[in-house]
Amino acid sequence: MIQTSDSSRWIRLLLGLALILGACAQAPASQPAATALPPTQAAPTLEPTAIPAPANPDIILATTTSTQDSGLLDVLLPAFQAATGYNVKTVAVGTGQALKMGKEGNADVLLVHAPASEIAFMDGGFGTDRRLVMHNDFVLVGPAADPAGVEGLGALEAIQAIASSGSTFASRGDDSGTHKKELDLWKKAGVDPAGQAWYLETGQGMGATLTIASEKVAYTLTDRATYLANQDNLDLVILSEGDLTLLNVYHVIAVNPEMWPAVNAEGAAAFADYLTSVDGQSLIASFGVEEFGQPLFIPDAGKAEEELGL
């Protein structure tokens, strides 16, 4: 016979088992632990390649006023500086003065347009490298009334007519490339304008001389680019153009560091390389097209001098 105390113990045991089985039935099946995903990584940002700073980043460029007055340097220099890391200080003077700066070691590189004087500069040992860059042309401009009747005449006939009529002619008188060309024309025409009442020497750059000619109702010789860049402010029109004697050719010249050790030869070479590169020549070819419907300069790098009649 089972004791009462044993019966109570069995009852408690059975109740405990029932509770355990009930709890197991209600518990959700265990889920596998979630695997943490790696954080999303942003694509690396590509930084622009930094241009190594040149050892000597400063260049002094002596150039004719026409490259500045036409606006060409405003296009070429920022592009060159961005591409190379050089800084260019420009001294815009007449070609004669620019060549003098080179002879005295006061410039690293020249951009000029007086071929005969440039050859003499090279023959004197003052330059190490001279390269053809571009050309445009000179034009004879004057008042629309044309008191000397030069419209349509060749360059030599035109200046002879100006001298004969005593009409005012404004000369730069600054030994620039334009002034040298003008003096050459007078010589070929058999006219000596020095001291004549109608011959006005301004001693100024091309832009300023055009302004004076406009104010004085005078004729003057100018490069086409500077005239076109300033024509809206002038009472002057083109009266003689297209003559082969009016070709205006530009070269870049590196100054000789053996004469002047302080010259930045590397910077001068970099500038000459850029002007004659595909990028530099493309900028020259497109300059003026949007505003004037025509290029103001024709790129010539790689051409033979003979192709331009030099």
MARFI-600856 format. One record per residue (C-alpha): x, y, z; residue number from 1. Coordinates in steps of 0.001 Angstrom, whole numbers, plus 500000, padded with zeros to 6 digits. Last residue first. Example, Ala and Ser with C-alpha at 12.3 -4.5 7.8 and 13.67 -1.06 7.14 Angstrom:
<nukols>
<nukol><xx>513670</xx><yy>498940</yy><zz>507140</zz><k>2</k></nukol>
<nukol><xx>512300</xx><yy>495500</yy><zz>507800</zz><k>1</k></nukol>
</nukols>
This chain:
<nukols>
<nukol><xx>561148</xx><yy>585134</yy><zz>405215</zz><k>310</k></nukol>
<nukol><xx>558500</xx><yy>584604</yy><zz>402550</zz><k>309</k></nukol>
<nukol><xx>556058</xx><yy>582947</yy><zz>404884</zz><k>308</k></nukol>
<nukol><xx>556669</xx><yy>579451</yy><zz>403527</zz><k>307</k></nukol>
<nukol><xx>560385</xx><yy>580254</yy><zz>403502</zz><k>306</k></nukol>
<nukol><xx>560423</xx><yy>580317</yy><zz>407309</zz><k>305</k></nukol>
<nukol><xx>559514</xx><yy>576637</yy><zz>407281</zz><k>304</k></nukol>
<nukol><xx>556397</xx><yy>575723</yy><zz>409207</zz><k>303</k></nukol>
<nukol><xx>556523</xx><yy>573771</yy><zz>412457</zz><k>302</k></nukol>
<nukol><xx>554693</xx><yy>576388</yy><zz>414485</zz><k>301</k></nukol>
<nukol><xx>552755</xx><yy>578778</yy><zz>412214</zz><k>300</k></nukol>
<nukol><xx>549464</xx><yy>579607</yy><zz>413947</zz><k>299</k></nukol>
<nukol><xx>547448</xx><yy>582366</yy><zz>412174</zz><k>298</k></nukol>
<nukol><xx>546516</xx><yy>585333</yy><zz>414364</zz><k>297</k></nukol>
<nukol><xx>543327</xx><yy>587382</yy><zz>414710</zz><k>296</k></nukol>
<nukol><xx>541160</xx><yy>584421</yy><zz>413758</zz><k>295</k></nukol>
<nukol><xx>537953</xx><yy>585406</yy><zz>411955</zz><k>294</k></nukol>
<nukol><xx>534311</xx><yy>585916</yy><zz>412869</zz><k>293</k></nukol>
<nukol><xx>535202</xx><yy>588865</yy><zz>415084</zz><k>292</k></nukol>
<nukol><xx>533999</xx><yy>587796</yy><zz>418528</zz><k>291</k></nukol>
<nukol><xx>533884</xx><yy>584005</yy><zz>418190</zz><k>290</k></nukol>
<nukol><xx>536888</xx><yy>583765</yy><zz>415871</zz><k>289</k></nukol>
<nukol><xx>539107</xx><yy>586148</yy><zz>417841</zz><k>288</k></nukol>
<nukol><xx>541473</xx><yy>583514</yy><zz>419253</zz><k>287</k></nukol>
<nukol><xx>540710</xx><yy>580117</yy><zz>417752</zz><k>286</k></nukol>
<nukol><xx>544013</xx><yy>579574</yy><zz>415941</zz><k>285</k></nukol>
<nukol><xx>546091</xx><yy>580981</yy><zz>418831</zz><k>284</k></nukol>
<nukol><xx>544413</xx><yy>578667</yy><zz>421335</zz><k>283</k></nukol>
<nukol><xx>544988</xx><yy>575710</yy><zz>419008</zz><k>282</k></nukol>
<nukol><xx>548661</xx><yy>576661</yy><zz>418612</zz><k>281</k></nukol>
<nukol><xx>549154</xx><yy>576603</yy><zz>422369</zz><k>280</k></nukol>
<nukol><xx>547448</xx><yy>573236</yy><zz>422798</zz><k>279</k></nukol>
<nukol><xx>549255</xx><yy>571605</yy><zz>419854</zz><k>278</k></nukol>
<nukol><xx>552581</xx><yy>572898</yy><zz>421157</zz><k>277</k></nukol>
<nukol><xx>554489</xx><yy>575881</yy><zz>419722</zz><k>276</k></nukol>
<nukol><xx>553438</xx><yy>578341</yy><zz>422417</zz><k>275</k></nukol>
<nukol><xx>553851</xx><yy>575647</yy><zz>425096</zz><k>274</k></nukol>
<nukol><xx>557393</xx><yy>574678</yy><zz>424099</zz><k>273</k></nukol>
<nukol><xx>558470</xx><yy>578333</yy><zz>423966</zz><k>272</k></nukol>
<nukol><xx>557089</xx><yy>578866</yy><zz>427478</zz><k>271</k></nukol>
<nukol><xx>558745</xx><yy>575718</yy><zz>428832</zz><k>270</k></nukol>
<nukol><xx>562063</xx><yy>576694</yy><zz>427232</zz><k>269</k></nukol>
<nukol><xx>561905</xx><yy>580149</yy><zz>428844</zz><k>268</k></nukol>
<nukol><xx>561082</xx><yy>578583</yy><zz>432215</zz><k>267</k></nukol>
<nukol><xx>564026</xx><yy>576195</yy><zz>431980</zz><k>266</k></nukol>
<nukol><xx>566360</xx><yy>579014</yy><zz>430938</zz><k>265</k></nukol>
<nukol><xx>565401</xx><yy>581280</yy><zz>433834</zz><k>264</k></nukol>
<nukol><xx>568080</xx><yy>583920</yy><zz>433209</zz><k>263</k></nukol>
<nukol><xx>570263</xx><yy>584573</yy><zz>436260</zz><k>262</k></nukol>
<nukol><xx>573312</xx><yy>583179</yy><zz>434450</zz><k>261</k></nukol>
<nukol><xx>573218</xx><yy>586029</yy><zz>431838</zz><k>260</k></nukol>
<nukol><xx>575565</xx><yy>585460</yy><zz>428923</zz><k>259</k></nukol>
<nukol><xx>575510</xx><yy>581681</yy><zz>429278</zz><k>258</k></nukol>
<nukol><xx>571783</xx><yy>581964</yy><zz>430041</zz><k>257</k></nukol>
<nukol><xx>571044</xx><yy>582983</yy><zz>426416</zz><k>256</k></nukol>
<nukol><xx>567543</xx><yy>584474</yy><zz>426097</zz><k>255</k></nukol>
<nukol><xx>564869</xx><yy>582181</yy><zz>424654</zz><k>254</k></nukol>
<nukol><xx>563175</xx><yy>583637</yy><zz>421570</zz><k>253</k></nukol>
<nukol><xx>559537</xx><yy>583333</yy><zz>420470</zz><k>252</k></nukol>
<nukol><xx>558827</xx><yy>584459</yy><zz>416907</zz><k>251</k></nukol>
<nukol><xx>556032</xx><yy>586568</yy><zz>415393</zz><k>250</k></nukol>
<nukol><xx>555431</xx><yy>587431</yy><zz>411726</zz><k>249</k></nukol>
<nukol><xx>553530</xx><yy>590456</yy><zz>410383</zz><k>248</k></nukol>
<nukol><xx>552973</xx><yy>590381</yy><zz>406596</zz><k>247</k></nukol>
<nukol><xx>552407</xx><yy>593881</yy><zz>405199</zz><k>246</k></nukol>
<nukol><xx>554856</xx><yy>593615</yy><zz>402275</zz><k>245</k></nukol>
<nukol><xx>552610</xx><yy>590960</yy><zz>400765</zz><k>244</k></nukol>
<nukol><xx>549867</xx><yy>593584</yy><zz>400392</zz><k>243</k></nukol>
<nukol><xx>546512</xx><yy>592403</yy><zz>401719</zz><k>242</k></nukol>
<nukol><xx>545440</xx><yy>595709</yy><zz>403220</zz><k>241</k></nukol>
<nukol><xx>544877</xx><yy>599398</yy><zz>402531</zz><k>240</k></nukol>
<nukol><xx>541938</xx><yy>601488</yy><zz>403783</zz><k>239</k></nukol>
<nukol><xx>540899</xx><yy>599835</yy><zz>407041</zz><k>238</k></nukol>
<nukol><xx>538589</xx><yy>602194</yy><zz>408930</zz><k>237</k></nukol>
<nukol><xx>539139</xx><yy>604663</yy><zz>411761</zz><k>236</k></nukol>
<nukol><xx>536765</xx><yy>606498</yy><zz>414091</zz><k>235</k></nukol>
<nukol><xx>537835</xx><yy>604297</yy><zz>416989</zz><k>234</k></nukol>
<nukol><xx>536213</xx><yy>602872</yy><zz>420126</zz><k>233</k></nukol>
<nukol><xx>534476</xx><yy>599962</yy><zz>418386</zz><k>232</k></nukol>
<nukol><xx>537705</xx><yy>599282</yy><zz>416480</zz><k>231</k></nukol>
<nukol><xx>539751</xx><yy>598303</yy><zz>419540</zz><k>230</k></nukol>
<nukol><xx>540140</xx><yy>594509</yy><zz>419233</zz><k>229</k></nukol>
<nukol><xx>539953</xx><yy>594778</yy><zz>415449</zz><k>228</k></nukol>
<nukol><xx>542792</xx><yy>597322</yy><zz>415346</zz><k>227</k></nukol>
<nukol><xx>544954</xx><yy>595305</yy><zz>417735</zz><k>226</k></nukol>
<nukol><xx>544535</xx><yy>592159</yy><zz>415642</zz><k>225</k></nukol>
<nukol><xx>545125</xx><yy>593875</yy><zz>412288</zz><k>224</k></nukol>
<nukol><xx>548575</xx><yy>595159</yy><zz>413185</zz><k>223</k></nukol>
<nukol><xx>548679</xx><yy>598885</yy><zz>412793</zz><k>222</k></nukol>
<nukol><xx>549922</xx><yy>601558</yy><zz>410391</zz><k>221</k></nukol>
<nukol><xx>548449</xx><yy>605004</yy><zz>410915</zz><k>220</k></nukol>
<nukol><xx>546329</xx><yy>607644</yy><zz>409191</zz><k>219</k></nukol>
<nukol><xx>545075</xx><yy>610720</yy><zz>410996</zz><k>218</k></nukol>
<nukol><xx>541832</xx><yy>612321</yy><zz>412072</zz><k>217</k></nukol>
<nukol><xx>543712</xx><yy>613605</yy><zz>415161</zz><k>216</k></nukol>
<nukol><xx>541405</xx><yy>611845</yy><zz>417654</zz><k>215</k></nukol>
<nukol><xx>541412</xx><yy>608584</yy><zz>415689</zz><k>214</k></nukol>
<nukol><xx>545168</xx><yy>608733</yy><zz>415222</zz><k>213</k></nukol>
<nukol><xx>545603</xx><yy>609328</yy><zz>418958</zz><k>212</k></nukol>
<nukol><xx>543425</xx><yy>606332</yy><zz>419813</zz><k>211</k></nukol>
<nukol><xx>545298</xx><yy>604139</yy><zz>417349</zz><k>210</k></nukol>
<nukol><xx>548584</xx><yy>605283</yy><zz>418873</zz><k>209</k></nukol>
<nukol><xx>547369</xx><yy>604332</yy><zz>422364</zz><k>208</k></nukol>
<nukol><xx>546474</xx><yy>600812</yy><zz>421265</zz><k>207</k></nukol>
<nukol><xx>549704</xx><yy>600366</yy><zz>419327</zz><k>206</k></nukol>
<nukol><xx>552103</xx><yy>601504</yy><zz>422026</zz><k>205</k></nukol>
<nukol><xx>553236</xx><yy>605091</yy><zz>422424</zz><k>204</k></nukol>
<nukol><xx>556097</xx><yy>607337</yy><zz>421265</zz><k>203</k></nukol>
<nukol><xx>553422</xx><yy>609336</yy><zz>419439</zz><k>202</k></nukol>
<nukol><xx>555394</xx><yy>610510</yy><zz>416390</zz><k>201</k></nukol>
<nukol><xx>553265</xx><yy>612806</yy><zz>414208</zz><k>200</k></nukol>
<nukol><xx>554277</xx><yy>613333</yy><zz>410561</zz><k>199</k></nukol>
<nukol><xx>552189</xx><yy>616070</yy><zz>408871</zz><k>198</k></nukol>
<nukol><xx>554657</xx><yy>618825</yy><zz>409699</zz><k>197</k></nukol>
<nukol><xx>557528</xx><yy>616802</yy><zz>408233</zz><k>196</k></nukol>
<nukol><xx>560559</xx><yy>616405</yy><zz>410499</zz><k>195</k></nukol>
<nukol><xx>561211</xx><yy>612799</yy><zz>409520</zz><k>194</k></nukol>
<nukol><xx>558878</xx><yy>611623</yy><zz>406742</zz><k>193</k></nukol>
<nukol><xx>561605</xx><yy>610567</yy><zz>404289</zz><k>192</k></nukol>
<nukol><xx>559831</xx><yy>609133</yy><zz>401239</zz><k>191</k></nukol>
<nukol><xx>561296</xx><yy>606818</yy><zz>398594</zz><k>190</k></nukol>
<nukol><xx>558452</xx><yy>604306</yy><zz>398829</zz><k>189</k></nukol>
<nukol><xx>560871</xx><yy>601573</yy><zz>399896</zz><k>188</k></nukol>
<nukol><xx>562200</xx><yy>603817</yy><zz>402661</zz><k>187</k></nukol>
<nukol><xx>558713</xx><yy>604809</yy><zz>403812</zz><k>186</k></nukol>
<nukol><xx>557719</xx><yy>601126</yy><zz>403902</zz><k>185</k></nukol>
<nukol><xx>560811</xx><yy>600164</yy><zz>405924</zz><k>184</k></nukol>
<nukol><xx>560054</xx><yy>602947</yy><zz>408387</zz><k>183</k></nukol>
<nukol><xx>556526</xx><yy>601535</yy><zz>408852</zz><k>182</k></nukol>
<nukol><xx>557830</xx><yy>598007</yy><zz>409389</zz><k>181</k></nukol>
<nukol><xx>560299</xx><yy>599224</yy><zz>412022</zz><k>180</k></nukol>
<nukol><xx>557497</xx><yy>601165</yy><zz>413727</zz><k>179</k></nukol>
<nukol><xx>555322</xx><yy>598051</yy><zz>413799</zz><k>178</k></nukol>
<nukol><xx>558158</xx><yy>595984</yy><zz>415236</zz><k>177</k></nukol>
<nukol><xx>558693</xx><yy>598652</yy><zz>417856</zz><k>176</k></nukol>
<nukol><xx>561391</xx><yy>601327</yy><zz>417672</zz><k>175</k></nukol>
<nukol><xx>559050</xx><yy>603724</yy><zz>419517</zz><k>174</k></nukol>
<nukol><xx>558001</xx><yy>606265</yy><zz>416880</zz><k>173</k></nukol>
<nukol><xx>554439</xx><yy>604926</yy><zz>416939</zz><k>172</k></nukol>
<nukol><xx>553698</xx><yy>606940</yy><zz>413830</zz><k>171</k></nukol>
<nukol><xx>550536</xx><yy>608991</yy><zz>413341</zz><k>170</k></nukol>
<nukol><xx>550171</xx><yy>610280</yy><zz>409774</zz><k>169</k></nukol>
<nukol><xx>548455</xx><yy>613608</yy><zz>409158</zz><k>168</k></nukol>
<nukol><xx>547550</xx><yy>614346</yy><zz>405538</zz><k>167</k></nukol>
<nukol><xx>550163</xx><yy>616329</yy><zz>403611</zz><k>166</k></nukol>
<nukol><xx>548599</xx><yy>615231</yy><zz>400335</zz><k>165</k></nukol>
<nukol><xx>551886</xx><yy>614033</yy><zz>398842</zz><k>164</k></nukol>
<nukol><xx>552905</xx><yy>612243</yy><zz>402028</zz><k>163</k></nukol>
<nukol><xx>549579</xx><yy>610409</yy><zz>402286</zz><k>162</k></nukol>
<nukol><xx>549703</xx><yy>609507</yy><zz>398589</zz><k>161</k></nukol>
<nukol><xx>553208</xx><yy>608060</yy><zz>398997</zz><k>160</k></nukol>
<nukol><xx>551901</xx><yy>606106</yy><zz>401966</zz><k>159</k></nukol>
<nukol><xx>549171</xx><yy>604563</yy><zz>399855</zz><k>158</k></nukol>
<nukol><xx>551331</xx><yy>603800</yy><zz>396833</zz><k>157</k></nukol>
<nukol><xx>553710</xx><yy>601833</yy><zz>399062</zz><k>156</k></nukol>
<nukol><xx>550927</xx><yy>599863</yy><zz>400788</zz><k>155</k></nukol>
<nukol><xx>548954</xx><yy>599062</yy><zz>397650</zz><k>154</k></nukol>
<nukol><xx>545934</xx><yy>601244</yy><zz>396934</zz><k>153</k></nukol>
<nukol><xx>542360</xx><yy>600228</yy><zz>397696</zz><k>152</k></nukol>
<nukol><xx>541571</xx><yy>603302</yy><zz>399761</zz><k>151</k></nukol>
<nukol><xx>544420</xx><yy>605811</yy><zz>399602</zz><k>150</k></nukol>
<nukol><xx>542514</xx><yy>608972</yy><zz>398645</zz><k>149</k></nukol>
<nukol><xx>544579</xx><yy>611310</yy><zz>400828</zz><k>148</k></nukol>
<nukol><xx>541470</xx><yy>612821</yy><zz>402471</zz><k>147</k></nukol>
<nukol><xx>540073</xx><yy>609346</yy><zz>403344</zz><k>146</k></nukol>
<nukol><xx>536611</xx><yy>610442</yy><zz>404591</zz><k>145</k></nukol>
<nukol><xx>536490</xx><yy>607140</yy><zz>406536</zz><k>144</k></nukol>
<nukol><xx>539430</xx><yy>608340</yy><zz>408620</zz><k>143</k></nukol>
<nukol><xx>542548</xx><yy>606171</yy><zz>408571</zz><k>142</k></nukol>
<nukol><xx>543861</xx><yy>602640</yy><zz>408703</zz><k>141</k></nukol>
<nukol><xx>546775</xx><yy>600954</yy><zz>406954</zz><k>140</k></nukol>
<nukol><xx>546858</xx><yy>597263</yy><zz>407740</zz><k>139</k></nukol>
<nukol><xx>549588</xx><yy>595002</yy><zz>409124</zz><k>138</k></nukol>
<nukol><xx>549219</xx><yy>591283</yy><zz>408943</zz><k>137</k></nukol>
<nukol><xx>548893</xx><yy>588158</yy><zz>411070</zz><k>136</k></nukol>
<nukol><xx>551557</xx><yy>585665</yy><zz>411940</zz><k>135</k></nukol>
<nukol><xx>552294</xx><yy>582819</yy><zz>414306</zz><k>134</k></nukol>
<nukol><xx>554928</xx><yy>581001</yy><zz>416386</zz><k>133</k></nukol>
<nukol><xx>558219</xx><yy>580587</yy><zz>414490</zz><k>132</k></nukol>
<nukol><xx>560944</xx><yy>579545</yy><zz>416895</zz><k>131</k></nukol>
<nukol><xx>564186</xx><yy>581134</yy><zz>418079</zz><k>130</k></nukol>
<nukol><xx>566431</xx><yy>579262</yy><zz>420547</zz><k>129</k></nukol>
<nukol><xx>569687</xx><yy>580281</yy><zz>422211</zz><k>128</k></nukol>
<nukol><xx>569441</xx><yy>584067</yy><zz>422169</zz><k>127</k></nukol>
<nukol><xx>571974</xx><yy>586842</yy><zz>422859</zz><k>126</k></nukol>
<nukol><xx>574693</xx><yy>585314</yy><zz>420699</zz><k>125</k></nukol>
<nukol><xx>575047</xx><yy>588375</yy><zz>418491</zz><k>124</k></nukol>
<nukol><xx>573780</xx><yy>586382</yy><zz>415514</zz><k>123</k></nukol>
<nukol><xx>570592</xx><yy>585681</yy><zz>417483</zz><k>122</k></nukol>
<nukol><xx>569925</xx><yy>589376</yy><zz>418081</zz><k>121</k></nukol>
<nukol><xx>570786</xx><yy>590203</yy><zz>414455</zz><k>120</k></nukol>
<nukol><xx>568260</xx><yy>587568</yy><zz>413371</zz><k>119</k></nukol>
<nukol><xx>565659</xx><yy>589148</yy><zz>415670</zz><k>118</k></nukol>
<nukol><xx>566285</xx><yy>592582</yy><zz>414191</zz><k>117</k></nukol>
<nukol><xx>565603</xx><yy>591255</yy><zz>410682</zz><k>116</k></nukol>
<nukol><xx>562549</xx><yy>589292</yy><zz>411853</zz><k>115</k></nukol>
<nukol><xx>560771</xx><yy>592139</yy><zz>413703</zz><k>114</k></nukol>
<nukol><xx>557805</xx><yy>590578</yy><zz>415451</zz><k>113</k></nukol>
<nukol><xx>558502</xx><yy>589705</yy><zz>419106</zz><k>112</k></nukol>
<nukol><xx>557743</xx><yy>587240</yy><zz>421898</zz><k>111</k></nukol>
<nukol><xx>560814</xx><yy>587272</yy><zz>424144</zz><k>110</k></nukol>
<nukol><xx>561995</xx><yy>584982</yy><zz>426959</zz><k>109</k></nukol>
<nukol><xx>563979</xx><yy>585353</yy><zz>430164</zz><k>108</k></nukol>
<nukol><xx>564024</xx><yy>589121</yy><zz>430403</zz><k>107</k></nukol>
<nukol><xx>566400</xx><yy>591682</yy><zz>431939</zz><k>106</k></nukol>
<nukol><xx>569539</xx><yy>589984</yy><zz>430616</zz><k>105</k></nukol>
<nukol><xx>570778</xx><yy>593161</yy><zz>428924</zz><k>104</k></nukol>
<nukol><xx>570480</xx><yy>591769</yy><zz>425396</zz><k>103</k></nukol>
<nukol><xx>567025</xx><yy>590426</yy><zz>426237</zz><k>102</k></nukol>
<nukol><xx>565856</xx><yy>593798</yy><zz>427524</zz><k>101</k></nukol>
<nukol><xx>567203</xx><yy>595360</yy><zz>424330</zz><k>100</k></nukol>
<nukol><xx>565187</xx><yy>592865</yy><zz>422281</zz><k>99</k></nukol>
<nukol><xx>562039</xx><yy>593903</yy><zz>424178</zz><k>98</k></nukol>
<nukol><xx>562873</xx><yy>597583</yy><zz>423599</zz><k>97</k></nukol>
<nukol><xx>563163</xx><yy>597048</yy><zz>419864</zz><k>96</k></nukol>
<nukol><xx>559978</xx><yy>594932</yy><zz>419880</zz><k>95</k></nukol>
<nukol><xx>558020</xx><yy>597770</yy><zz>421467</zz><k>94</k></nukol>
<nukol><xx>556968</xx><yy>597243</yy><zz>425052</zz><k>93</k></nukol>
<nukol><xx>554755</xx><yy>594863</yy><zz>427009</zz><k>92</k></nukol>
<nukol><xx>556591</xx><yy>593586</yy><zz>430102</zz><k>91</k></nukol>
<nukol><xx>554783</xx><yy>590473</yy><zz>431274</zz><k>90</k></nukol>
<nukol><xx>555469</xx><yy>588645</yy><zz>434525</zz><k>89</k></nukol>
<nukol><xx>554672</xx><yy>584982</yy><zz>434003</zz><k>88</k></nukol>
<nukol><xx>554159</xx><yy>582471</yy><zz>436808</zz><k>87</k></nukol>
<nukol><xx>555028</xx><yy>578848</yy><zz>436057</zz><k>86</k></nukol>
<nukol><xx>552971</xx><yy>575889</yy><zz>437274</zz><k>85</k></nukol>
<nukol><xx>553017</xx><yy>574211</yy><zz>433868</zz><k>84</k></nukol>
<nukol><xx>549491</xx><yy>573697</yy><zz>432553</zz><k>83</k></nukol>
<nukol><xx>547765</xx><yy>576341</yy><zz>434672</zz><k>82</k></nukol>
<nukol><xx>550460</xx><yy>578907</yy><zz>433863</zz><k>81</k></nukol>
<nukol><xx>550290</xx><yy>578194</yy><zz>430144</zz><k>80</k></nukol>
<nukol><xx>546481</xx><yy>578450</yy><zz>430083</zz><k>79</k></nukol>
<nukol><xx>546513</xx><yy>581680</yy><zz>432101</zz><k>78</k></nukol>
<nukol><xx>549177</xx><yy>583114</yy><zz>429745</zz><k>77</k></nukol>
<nukol><xx>547608</xx><yy>582287</yy><zz>426386</zz><k>76</k></nukol>
<nukol><xx>544137</xx><yy>583805</yy><zz>426724</zz><k>75</k></nukol>
<nukol><xx>544873</xx><yy>587183</yy><zz>428291</zz><k>74</k></nukol>
<nukol><xx>548041</xx><yy>587203</yy><zz>426193</zz><k>73</k></nukol>
<nukol><xx>545930</xx><yy>587361</yy><zz>423037</zz><k>72</k></nukol>
<nukol><xx>543965</xx><yy>590429</yy><zz>424173</zz><k>71</k></nukol>
<nukol><xx>544862</xx><yy>592513</yy><zz>421099</zz><k>70</k></nukol>
<nukol><xx>546543</xx><yy>595148</yy><zz>423291</zz><k>69</k></nukol>
<nukol><xx>548761</xx><yy>592501</yy><zz>424924</zz><k>68</k></nukol>
<nukol><xx>550086</xx><yy>590737</yy><zz>421835</zz><k>67</k></nukol>
<nukol><xx>550252</xx><yy>594104</yy><zz>420068</zz><k>66</k></nukol>
<nukol><xx>552344</xx><yy>595660</yy><zz>422842</zz><k>65</k></nukol>
<nukol><xx>555383</xx><yy>593635</yy><zz>421800</zz><k>64</k></nukol>
<nukol><xx>556829</xx><yy>591206</yy><zz>424280</zz><k>63</k></nukol>
<nukol><xx>559254</xx><yy>590856</yy><zz>427160</zz><k>62</k></nukol>
<nukol><xx>558338</xx><yy>587817</yy><zz>429255</zz><k>61</k></nukol>
<nukol><xx>559871</xx><yy>587514</yy><zz>432728</zz><k>60</k></nukol>
<nukol><xx>559427</xx><yy>584021</yy><zz>434163</zz><k>59</k></nukol>
<nukol><xx>558953</xx><yy>582992</yy><zz>437798</zz><k>58</k></nukol>
<nukol><xx>558594</xx><yy>579340</yy><zz>438839</zz><k>57</k></nukol>
<nukol><xx>562254</xx><yy>578556</yy><zz>439626</zz><k>56</k></nukol>
<nukol><xx>562361</xx><yy>574950</yy><zz>440841</zz><k>55</k></nukol>
<nukol><xx>559125</xx><yy>574335</yy><zz>438979</zz><k>54</k></nukol>
<nukol><xx>556183</xx><yy>573292</yy><zz>441161</zz><k>53</k></nukol>
<nukol><xx>555035</xx><yy>569782</yy><zz>440366</zz><k>52</k></nukol>
<nukol><xx>551538</xx><yy>569881</yy><zz>438877</zz><k>51</k></nukol>
<nukol><xx>549117</xx><yy>568145</yy><zz>441240</zz><k>50</k></nukol>
<nukol><xx>547154</xx><yy>565290</yy><zz>439776</zz><k>49</k></nukol>
<nukol><xx>543500</xx><yy>565934</yy><zz>440365</zz><k>48</k></nukol>
<nukol><xx>542149</xx><yy>563988</yy><zz>443366</zz><k>47</k></nukol>
<nukol><xx>540206</xx><yy>560831</yy><zz>442659</zz><k>46</k></nukol>
<nukol><xx>537611</xx><yy>560267</yy><zz>445359</zz><k>45</k></nukol>
<nukol><xx>537522</xx><yy>556662</yy><zz>446591</zz><k>44</k></nukol>
<nukol><xx>534167</xx><yy>554933</yy><zz>446229</zz><k>43</k></nukol>
<nukol><xx>532244</xx><yy>555063</yy><zz>449483</zz><k>42</k></nukol>
<nukol><xx>532367</xx><yy>551970</yy><zz>451710</zz><k>41</k></nukol>
<nukol><xx>529176</xx><yy>550234</yy><zz>452790</zz><k>40</k></nukol>
<nukol><xx>529589</xx><yy>548836</yy><zz>456310</zz><k>39</k></nukol>
<nukol><xx>530238</xx><yy>545095</yy><zz>456471</zz><k>38</k></nukol>
<nukol><xx>527095</xx><yy>543079</yy><zz>457078</zz><k>37</k></nukol>
<nukol><xx>526562</xx><yy>541594</yy><zz>460577</zz><k>36</k></nukol>
<nukol><xx>525476</xx><yy>537936</yy><zz>460451</zz><k>35</k></nukol>
<nukol><xx>522174</xx><yy>537399</yy><zz>462189</zz><k>34</k></nukol>
<nukol><xx>522198</xx><yy>534685</yy><zz>464896</zz><k>33</k></nukol>
<nukol><xx>520387</xx><yy>531535</yy><zz>463907</zz><k>32</k></nukol>
<nukol><xx>516801</xx><yy>531456</yy><zz>465127</zz><k>31</k></nukol>
<nukol><xx>515621</xx><yy>529417</yy><zz>468164</zz><k>30</k></nukol>
<nukol><xx>512206</xx><yy>527846</yy><zz>467730</zz><k>29</k></nukol>
<nukol><xx>509652</xx><yy>529768</yy><zz>469599</zz><k>28</k></nukol>
<nukol><xx>508818</xx><yy>528715</yy><zz>473213</zz><k>27</k></nukol>
<nukol><xx>505162</xx><yy>527681</yy><zz>473744</zz><k>26</k></nukol>
<nukol><xx>505642</xx><yy>523877</yy><zz>473501</zz><k>25</k></nukol>
<nukol><xx>508713</xx><yy>523980</yy><zz>475770</zz><k>24</k></nukol>
<nukol><xx>506750</xx><yy>525843</yy><zz>478459</zz><k>23</k></nukol>
<nukol><xx>503970</xx><yy>523308</yy><zz>478355</zz><k>22</k></nukol>
<nukol><xx>506419</xx><yy>520386</yy><zz>478705</zz><k>21</k></nukol>
<nukol><xx>508026</xx><yy>521981</yy><zz>481769</zz><k>20</k></nukol>
<nukol><xx>504660</xx><yy>522652</yy><zz>483421</zz><k>19</k></nukol>
<nukol><xx>503519</xx><yy>519093</yy><zz>482838</zz><k>18</k></nukol>
<nukol><xx>506740</xx><yy>517710</yy><zz>484302</zz><k>17</k></nukol>
<nukol><xx>506282</xx><yy>519821</yy><zz>487408</zz><k>16</k></nukol>
<nukol><xx>502677</xx><yy>518617</yy><zz>487831</zz><k>15</k></nukol>
<nukol><xx>503824</xx><yy>514979</yy><zz>487549</zz><k>14</k></nukol>
<nukol><xx>506475</xx><yy>515497</yy><zz>490231</zz><k>13</k></nukol>
<nukol><xx>504032</xx><yy>517181</yy><zz>492591</zz><k>12</k></nukol>
<nukol><xx>501569</xx><yy>514282</yy><zz>492212</zz><k>11</k></nukol>
<nukol><xx>504338</xx><yy>511784</yy><zz>492822</zz><k>10</k></nukol>
<nukol><xx>505341</xx><yy>513535</yy><zz>496050</zz><k>9</k></nukol>
<nukol><xx>501733</xx><yy>513708</yy><zz>497272</zz><k>8</k></nukol>
<nukol><xx>501307</xx><yy>509964</yy><zz>496701</zz><k>7</k></nukol>
<nukol><xx>504510</xx><yy>509241</yy><zz>498613</zz><k>6</k></nukol>
<nukol><xx>503239</xx><yy>511236</yy><zz>501580</zz><k>5</k></nukol>
<nukol><xx>499977</xx><yy>509257</yy><zz>501549</zz><k>4</k></nukol>
<nukol><xx>501884</xx><yy>505941</yy><zz>501737</zz><k>3</k></nukol>
<nukol><xx>501354</xx><yy>503405</yy><zz>498995</zz><k>2</k></nukol>
<nukol><xx>500000</xx><yy>500000</yy><zz>500000</zz><k>1</k></nukol>
</nukols>
